[in-house]
């Protein structure tokens, strides 16, 4: 594996790491991956993510576990941004569509489904 390039910013950023489990069904996981591919992503969702101030978002998958990395400016407020994101065009529709694949409760928002992870190690 060659690794992944990261964006360069002209200043420090904050990073949030989150996890969420998908239903353990290979067909559902394949369809979830397809929905997140460049060809099938919903433009309104990408635009909404950027509109609330998120600089970068990546999602990784192993088995049925998702891991998301979100990078933001230092003055970013997670709760405010997620509350705003939930009101943007097609966001509720997107959450309902992807909930079919996710291990979550009906009606949960993105902020409720994705669990923030605690960093327990950093290489200094």
Backbone bond lengths (Angstrom), bond angles and torsions (degrees), N, CA, C in turn:
res aa  C-N    CA-C-N  psi(-1)  N-CA   C-N-CA  omega(-1)  CA-C   N-CA-C  phi
1 X - - - 1.459 - - 1.522 109.27 -
2 X 1.306 115.97 137.63 1.457 121.56 -177.21 1.521 114.18 -90.69
3 X 1.323 117.64 -6.34 1.462 120.59 -178.22 1.516 111.00 86.22
4 X 1.323 116.41 -176.38 1.453 122.91 -177.74 1.515 109.37 -125.19
5 X 1.321 116.25 135.09 1.464 120.52 174.65 1.518 109.39 -71.77
6 X 1.315 116.74 145.84 1.459 121.19 175.12 1.516 108.75 -114.88
7 X 1.324 115.97 152.07 1.458 120.41 177.79 1.517 109.77 -71.25
8 X 1.315 114.98 152.26 1.458 120.43 174.93 1.520 108.33 -106.61
9 X 1.316 115.92 136.75 1.451 121.85 179.65 1.523 108.40 -118.15
10 X 1.312 115.91 157.96 1.470 120.77 -179.84 1.522 110.77 -92.59
11 X 1.305 115.65 43.33 1.454 121.34 179.44 1.508 109.66 165.01
12 X 1.315 117.36 171.37 1.470 121.09 -178.23 1.529 111.76 -70.34
13 X 1.312 115.38 153.08 1.461 122.28 176.94 1.522 109.18 -131.87
14 X 1.345 115.22 163.19 1.463 121.19 172.85 1.521 107.54 -97.66
15 X 1.320 116.01 151.11 1.452 121.68 177.78 1.522 108.80 -125.77
16 X 1.310 114.97 133.64 1.458 122.72 174.27 1.527 107.19 -116.51
17 X 1.319 117.04 135.85 1.457 121.97 177.37 1.526 107.50 -120.93
18 X 1.323 114.69 132.04 1.463 119.65 -175.25 1.525 110.39 -135.86
19 X 1.324 115.35 162.18 1.459 120.46 178.26 1.522 109.87 -137.31
20 X 1.318 114.14 155.23 1.457 122.46 177.99 1.522 106.69 -158.94
21 X 1.313 117.47 143.11 1.461 121.03 177.93 1.522 110.52 -102.02
22 X 1.326 114.45 140.60 1.455 121.45 171.94 1.520 108.75 -91.61
23 X 1.314 116.42 161.46 1.454 120.09 171.75 1.521 107.46 -62.01
24 X 1.306 116.88 138.98 1.456 121.63 -173.10 1.535 110.10 -82.40
25 X 1.325 115.18 71.12 1.455 122.83 -178.40 1.529 107.14 -137.15
26 X 1.328 118.82 113.09 1.470 121.36 -175.86 1.532 114.18 -54.70
27 X 1.320 118.42 -35.87 1.469 120.38 179.47 1.526 111.08 -69.42
28 X 1.329 116.62 -41.78 1.465 119.89 177.27 1.527 111.02 -65.37
29 X 1.311 116.74 -40.98 1.468 120.48 179.49 1.524 110.28 -63.47
30 X 1.334 117.50 -42.09 1.468 120.81 178.42 1.530 110.56 -61.70
31 X 1.328 117.43 -40.74 1.463 120.80 179.15 1.530 111.01 -69.27
32 X 1.319 117.67 -37.55 1.471 121.61 176.80 1.532 109.81 -61.77
33 X 1.318 116.20 -43.60 1.468 120.19 177.00 1.528 110.62 -61.35
34 X 1.333 117.22 -42.00 1.464 120.80 179.97 1.531 110.05 -61.38
35 X 1.337 117.70 -44.35 1.462 120.87 179.97 1.529 112.69 -60.77
36 X 1.320 117.15 -26.52 1.457 121.47 -179.73 1.530 113.11 -94.39
37 X 1.317 117.78 -2.50 1.471 120.92 179.25 1.526 109.75 -69.75
38 X 1.324 115.72 157.75 1.464 120.14 -179.16 1.524 111.53 -56.81
39 X 1.293 117.46 -34.67 1.460 121.93 -177.59 1.525 112.87 -68.68
40 X 1.327 118.14 -33.17 1.458 121.69 -172.78 1.524 114.97 -112.20
41 X 1.324 118.61 -1.06 1.470 120.14 178.96 1.522 110.02 -60.44
42 X 1.314 116.05 144.42 1.460 120.93 176.17 1.528 108.56 -82.78
43 X 1.311 116.61 122.76 1.466 121.35 -178.18 1.524 111.51 -57.98
44 X 1.332 117.51 -38.71 1.471 120.63 -178.35 1.524 111.31 -63.08
45 X 1.311 117.55 -31.66 1.463 120.82 -179.86 1.523 109.55 -72.04
46 X 1.331 117.07 -46.28 1.475 120.11 176.01 1.525 110.64 -58.29
47 X 1.342 116.50 -45.70 1.465 120.93 -179.20 1.528 111.37 -62.59
48 X 1.329 117.50 -40.38 1.463 121.26 179.15 1.515 112.21 -65.01
49 X 1.321 116.25 -41.21 1.466 120.93 178.18 1.523 109.93 -59.40
50 X 1.309 116.34 -45.95 1.473 120.46 178.40 1.531 111.33 -66.89
51 X 1.356 116.45 -38.74 1.469 120.79 -176.50 1.520 112.62 -62.36
52 X 1.334 117.96 -29.76 1.470 119.40 -179.55 1.527 112.05 -86.27
53 X 1.337 117.23 0.61 1.459 120.22 173.74 1.513 116.00 106.15
54 X 1.313 118.17 4.17 1.471 120.07 178.86 1.524 109.08 -75.61
55 X 1.318 115.66 128.60 1.460 121.49 -179.05 1.522 112.22 -84.94
56 X 1.319 116.19 -41.17 1.463 121.63 -176.35 1.515 109.13 -148.23
57 X 1.333 115.41 143.34 1.459 121.07 176.06 1.520 106.95 -143.81
58 X 1.320 115.69 129.66 1.454 121.68 176.34 1.516 108.32 -131.83
59 X 1.336 116.09 142.78 1.461 121.29 176.26 1.518 107.95 -123.22
60 X 1.319 115.96 131.27 1.459 123.23 178.02 1.521 108.51 -115.85
61 X 1.331 116.02 154.51 1.456 121.66 -176.51 1.523 110.47 -133.56
62 X 1.328 116.28 134.97 1.460 122.60 167.02 1.529 106.43 -138.34
63 X 1.310 115.65 127.05 1.463 121.41 -174.70 1.533 108.16 54.17
64 X 1.336 118.31 -116.24 1.463 119.74 177.06 1.538 112.19 -113.71
65 X 1.333 116.33 15.51 1.469 121.54 -179.83 1.521 110.13 -100.16
66 X 1.332 115.07 128.50 1.456 121.88 175.14 1.523 109.56 -100.27
67 X 1.331 115.50 146.31 1.459 122.61 175.38 1.519 106.13 -132.88
68 X 1.336 117.10 123.59 1.455 121.18 -178.28 1.520 110.39 -117.08
69 X 1.322 114.82 137.42 1.459 122.38 175.07 1.529 106.92 -114.88
70 X 1.330 115.69 128.21 1.453 121.97 179.54 1.525 107.92 -124.06
71 X 1.331 116.66 128.95 1.459 120.82 177.12 1.522 108.71 -115.05
72 X 1.344 115.14 137.00 1.463 121.99 -174.30 1.524 110.38 -139.56
73 X 1.326 117.09 165.59 1.457 119.61 170.76 1.528 110.05 -64.17
74 X 1.320 117.10 161.75 1.464 121.69 -178.57 1.523 112.92 -62.65
75 X 1.341 117.33 -30.98 1.468 119.66 -177.54 1.533 113.00 -87.90
76 X 1.300 117.95 10.12 1.469 123.47 -179.12 1.528 109.97 -68.10
77 X 1.332 116.93 134.04 1.460 122.58 175.44 1.530 107.80 -111.95
78 X 1.330 116.62 112.44 1.458 122.58 -173.48 1.536 112.28 -57.59
79 X 1.329 117.22 -51.46 1.464 120.86 -175.44 1.532 111.92 -61.95
80 X 1.320 116.66 -43.50 1.464 120.90 178.79 1.524 110.71 -63.18
81 X 1.329 115.97 -45.01 1.463 120.13 -178.77 1.521 111.94 -64.39
82 X 1.327 117.48 -42.11 1.464 120.14 -178.75 1.530 111.27 -68.93
83 X 1.335 116.75 -35.58 1.468 119.82 176.45 1.522 109.93 -64.04
84 X 1.315 116.82 -41.26 1.476 120.81 178.71 1.521 110.42 -68.57
85 X 1.323 117.27 -43.13 1.460 121.22 -179.28 1.531 111.02 -56.76
86 X 1.314 116.89 -40.01 1.464 121.33 -178.09 1.528 112.35 -62.47
87 X 1.339 118.44 -19.88 1.467 121.95 -178.31 1.521 113.07 -95.96
88 X 1.312 118.53 -6.31 1.467 121.24 -173.54 1.530 111.94 -80.01
89 X 1.345 116.36 160.32 1.469 121.02 -175.34 1.526 113.97 -53.26
90 X 1.309 114.89 130.40 1.459 127.01 175.22 1.518 114.34 68.66
91 X 1.333 118.64 1.01 1.462 120.02 -178.32 1.520 111.38 -63.29
92 X 1.327 118.13 -46.11 1.468 120.58 179.16 1.528 110.73 -63.29
93 X 1.329 116.19 -38.64 1.467 120.84 177.43 1.532 110.70 -63.50
94 X 1.334 116.32 -42.78 1.467 121.04 178.17 1.524 110.72 -62.73
95 X 1.323 116.87 -46.36 1.467 120.63 -179.20 1.527 110.81 -60.64
96 X 1.320 116.79 -40.44 1.465 120.24 177.95 1.526 110.69 -65.84
97 X 1.331 117.10 -39.44 1.471 120.91 -179.34 1.521 111.73 -66.20
98 X 1.323 117.96 -45.17 1.469 119.85 -176.49 1.528 112.27 -80.55
99 X 1.324 117.86 -19.09 1.471 120.57 178.60 1.526 111.08 -59.89
100 X 1.317 117.20 -28.27 1.467 122.22 178.24 1.536 111.43 -57.45
101 X 1.319 117.06 -28.73 1.460 122.65 -176.13 1.525 112.84 -97.10
102 X 1.328 116.14 -18.38 1.460 121.75 -170.37 1.521 112.27 -98.05
103 X 1.325 115.32 149.49 1.456 120.42 172.31 1.526 106.97 -83.13
104 X 1.337 115.46 92.59 1.463 120.52 -176.74 1.521 108.96 -152.32
105 X 1.305 115.21 169.85 1.463 121.26 177.47 1.523 109.26 -86.36
106 X 1.331 117.88 147.65 1.464 120.50 178.64 1.529 111.34 -56.18
107 X 1.326 115.44 137.02 1.457 121.05 175.68 1.508 116.34 81.89
108 X 1.327 118.52 0.25 1.463 119.34 179.58 1.526 110.76 -68.01
109 X 1.330 115.58 142.10 1.459 120.94 174.50 1.521 109.33 -79.70
110 X 1.306 115.75 169.25 1.461 120.48 177.05 1.527 110.94 -56.55
111 X 1.333 116.49 -42.44 1.464 121.13 -178.64 1.527 111.89 -65.19
112 X 1.321 117.03 -26.71 1.465 120.57 179.74 1.529 111.75 -84.32
113 X 1.326 117.14 -31.07 1.473 121.14 -176.90 1.526 112.39 -79.22
114 X 1.315 115.73 -45.10 1.460 120.58 -178.31 1.516 109.60 -79.86
115 X 1.322 117.39 126.74 1.467 121.95 -178.01 1.526 109.97 -99.63
116 X 1.339 114.84 126.33 1.468 119.54 176.89 1.524 109.58 -66.39
117 X 1.307 115.40 137.55 1.460 121.00 -178.72 1.520 109.78 -100.42
118 X 1.307 115.40 152.80 1.467 122.58 177.91 1.526 108.81 -95.06
119 X 1.319 115.97 127.91 1.465 119.50 174.93 1.521 108.25 -75.28
120 X 1.317 116.84 126.95 1.467 120.64 -178.95 1.519 112.31 -115.06
121 X 1.336 117.92 -4.50 1.456 121.10 178.09 1.509 109.05 -151.44
122 X 1.317 115.15 142.08 1.472 121.89 173.09 1.508 107.32 -144.42
123 X 1.313 117.09 131.28 1.459 122.71 177.41 1.512 109.07 -80.63
124 X 1.313 116.78 114.58 1.474 121.55 179.78 1.502 109.95 -96.11
